[in-house]
């Protein structure tokens, strides 16, 4: 296993946000996290990244409770891109991406060729090479999102956690980003709203509703007309795409 949750519960005051959530993200696979707004996806991702602590249950990384793993060790392994990640500084793009290398450097170590290579590769993969010297405040929302993706890739993570990473991106960069993540040699957990993107690129899906998992499995197993109606409140027809042999959802007017 790579990341696993066991009976995870998290609350805000008396309100239960996550209620007994258990699943595994297999090594090297891309797991899509789906559900309506308010289903608990973002809260779950923050627990997986160690940014919040559960009220009960646990999150394990290779069988080890993440509460026993130091913050630097977690940052060397797990990269998290939040939905509304931002910065108030007007840094250059390359300086933002370089922040991803900090967990791998000691207080007295100098900048290395390995650091340079990781940053250059991250910029290339995120499609931000031409923007590397641009100032942060000059970027569009989509460009800022891609810069944060590059910063996460510069961490050289084994696990990549992404919260709605295609927000603010045009369709070209949405597809490009999904293709990029699906081809990375890492375990990725990605919260999405676009069901067709999830069906096309994810190896497995976890469907959430009101803080609980209501379905999990391969896209072709769980994306059904009944599930779309019951969980997402939409009428749709699910067919196998002739282009990629994955499920494709046709929404009805």
Secondary structure by P-SEA (a helix, b strand, c coil): ccccccbbbbbccccccccbbbbbbcccbbbbbbbcccccaaaaaaaaacccccccccccccccccccccaaaaaacbbbbcccccccccccaaaaaaccccccccccccccaaaaaaaaaaaaaaccccccccccccccaaaaaaaaaaaaaaacccbbbbccccccccaaaaaaaaaaaaaccbbbbbbbccaaaaaacccbbbbbccccccccccccccccaaaaaacccbbbbbbbbcccccbbbbbcc
